[in-house]
Amino acid sequence: MNQRGTMEYLEGSIKQPVMTSNTSTPGKATTLPAPATPTKTSWSSTSSSLEEWTNCDAWTMELLLFNTKDAVGRGINIDGTAAEAWQSYIDIYENASAMAQQNAVQDLRNILYTDHTDFDLFITTLQKKFSNVNALGEKLTDEDFKLIILNALPQSWDSVVAGLYGNMNSAETISQLQSWYARISRNQPPKIGQNSIALYTTTPKQRTNS
């Protein structure tokens, strides 16, 4: 929309001109000057007439609403200026974005590993959800991700997990866990439901190590 010359109206940087009134001294005749021939100004002009400003602002509002599906249903403020509508659009987007971030983080933390299921699939799922969290703008650190992995493992893995809370990054931690999984899975019976991962909407008690 900036290429169409409307961004200044959306941002409110071009203010609505203030109407001025002519005053006269009581009892004294006042001669008003002949109206000047209006000169059309550019879209970015800060000295446009009220009529020009009103037309530009209305056109900007129409363009914004035309490019917004169900603006009223989304709660966009259409009763004021284009700048007020744009600000309400930003507020709604930021609220929705914050909610999406929280849901993505919770979704990541709710994944738990169950013994005798596919460990590589478990790791791949965590990595995808971790990437999704960061793509939404909720910046979890590599240390955060490592702790999420370790806290998602069952108590049967305590012997190996206990030694992985030190100075290791997530890639090194995953490598250690995959080596452990490869060793303990040699003598395991055939897996049942090997492609399943325990997903919980309510997270059961997890580790409290930090």
C-alpha positions in Angstrom: 0.0 0.0 0.0 3.0 2.3 0.4 3.5 2.3 -3.3 0.0 3.7 -3.8 0.9 6.7 -1.6 -1.3 5.7 1.4 1.2 4.8 4.1 1.4 8.3 5.5 -2.4 8.2 6.0 -2.3 4.7 7.6 0.5 5.8 9.9 -1.2 9.1 10.7 1.8 11.2 9.8 -0.3 13.4 7.6 -2.6 15.1 10.0 -6.1 16.2 9.3 -6.1 20.0 8.5 -7.6 22.2 11.2 -10.5 24.4 10.2 -9.9 28.1 10.9 -12.6 30.7 11.2 -12.5 34.4 10.4 -13.3 36.7 13.3 -14.2 40.4 13.1 -14.4 43.3 15.5 -17.9 43.9 16.7 -19.6 46.8 15.0 -16.9 46.9 12.3 -17.5 45.7 8.8 -15.1 43.0 7.6 -14.1 42.5 4.0 -13.3 38.9 3.3 -10.7 38.2 0.6 -11.8 36.5 -2.5 -11.4 32.7 -2.3 -8.2 31.6 -3.9 -8.3 29.1 -6.7 -7.6 25.7 -5.0 -4.4 24.1 -6.0 -4.3 20.3 -6.0 -1.5 18.9 -3.8 0.2 15.6 -3.9 -0.7 12.6 -1.8 2.3 13.2 0.5 1.6 16.9 1.0 1.2 18.1 4.5 -0.5 21.3 3.4 -3.5 19.9 1.5 -7.0 21.3 2.0 -9.5 19.6 4.3 -11.4 18.4 1.3 -8.3 16.8 -0.2 -7.3 15.2 3.0 -10.7 13.8 3.6 -10.8 12.3 0.1 -7.4 10.8 0.4 -8.1 9.4 3.9 -11.4 7.9 2.7 -9.7 6.3 -0.3 -7.1 4.8 2.0 -9.7 3.4 4.3 -11.5 1.8 1.4 -8.3 0.3 0.1 -7.6 -1.1 3.6 -11.1 -2.6 3.9 -11.0 -4.0 0.4 -7.9 -6.0 1.3 -9.2 -7.2 4.6 -11.6 -10.1 4.7 -14.5 -9.5 7.0 -13.1 -6.3 8.6 -16.1 -5.8 10.8 -16.0 -9.4 12.0 -12.3 -9.1 12.8 -13.0 -6.0 15.0 -11.4 -3.4 12.7 -12.4 0.1 13.7 -14.1 1.6 10.7 -15.7 4.5 12.4 -12.7 6.8 12.5 -9.8 7.7 10.2 -7.7 5.3 8.2 -4.9 5.6 10.8 -7.3 4.6 13.6 -8.5 1.6 11.5 -4.9 0.6 10.8 -3.9 0.8 14.5 -6.8 -1.5 15.4 -5.6 -3.9 12.7 -2.1 -3.9 14.2 -3.5 -4.4 17.7 -5.6 -7.3 16.7 -2.7 -8.9 14.7 -0.3 -8.6 17.7 -2.9 -10.2 20.0 -3.4 -13.0 17.6 0.3 -13.5 17.1 0.9 -13.6 20.9 -1.7 -16.2 21.3 -0.3 -18.3 18.4 3.2 -18.1 20.1 1.8 -19.3 23.4 0.0 -22.2 21.8 3.0 -23.2 19.8 5.2 -23.2 22.9 2.7 -25.2 24.9 2.3 -27.7 22.0 6.1 -28.2 22.0 6.3 -28.7 25.8 3.3 -31.2 25.8 5.2 -33.8 23.7 6.5 -36.7 25.8 8.4 -39.7 24.8 7.0 -43.2 25.6 9.3 -46.2 25.9 9.4 -48.6 22.9 8.2 -46.0 20.5 10.1 -44.5 17.6 12.8 -42.2 19.2 13.9 -40.7 15.9 10.4 -39.7 15.1 10.1 -38.2 18.5 13.2 -36.0 18.0 12.1 -35.0 14.5 8.7 -33.9 15.8 10.3 -31.8 18.5 12.7 -30.2 16.0 9.8 -29.2 13.7 7.7 -27.8 16.5 10.8 -25.9 17.9 11.3 -24.3 14.4 7.7 -23.4 14.3 7.9 -21.6 17.7 10.8 -19.5 16.5 9.2 -18.8 13.2 6.3 -17.3 15.1 8.7 -14.9 16.9 8.9 -16.7 20.3 12.6 -17.0 20.5 13.5 -20.1 22.6 17.2 -20.7 23.0 19.1 -23.8 22.2 19.4 -24.4 25.9 15.7 -24.2 26.3 15.2 -26.8 23.6 17.7 -29.1 25.2 15.9 -29.0 28.5 12.6 -29.6 26.8 14.0 -32.7 25.2 15.4 -34.0 28.5 12.2 -33.2 30.4 10.2 -35.1 27.9 11.9 -38.4 28.5 10.5 -41.0 30.9 12.1 -42.0 34.2 13.5 -45.2 32.7 16.0 -42.9 30.9 17.2 -41.2 34.1 20.6 -42.9 34.1 21.6 -41.3 30.8 19.7 -38.0 31.3 21.4 -37.2 34.5 24.7 -36.7 32.7 23.4 -34.5 30.0 22.5 -31.3 31.9 26.0 -30.0 31.6 27.7 -27.9 28.9 26.2 -29.6 25.8 24.2 -28.0 23.1 21.0 -29.6 21.8 22.7 -31.3 18.8 25.2 -33.0 21.1 22.5 -34.0 23.5 20.4 -35.5 20.8 23.4 -37.4 19.5 24.1 -38.9 23.0 20.4 -39.9 23.4 20.3 -41.5 19.9 23.4 -43.6 20.8 21.8 -44.7 24.0 18.5 -45.5 22.2 20.4 -47.6 19.6 22.1 -49.6 22.3 19.1 -50.3 24.5 16.8 -51.1 21.5 19.0 -54.0 20.4 17.5 -56.4 22.9 14.0 -55.0 22.9 11.0 -57.0 21.7 9.3 -55.9 18.4 7.9 -52.4 18.9 4.1 -51.9 19.2 2.8 -48.8 17.6 6.3 -47.6 16.8 5.1 -44.5 15.0 3.2 -43.2 17.9 4.3 -40.4 20.2 2.6 -39.6 23.5 0.8 -36.3 23.0 -0.9 -34.8 26.0 -3.3 -31.9 26.3 -2.6 -31.8 30.0 1.0 -32.3 30.7 1.7 -34.9 33.4 4.3 -34.4 36.0 7.7 -33.9 34.4 11.2 -33.4 35.5 12.1 -30.3 37.5 15.8 -30.3 36.8 17.2 -27.1 35.5 
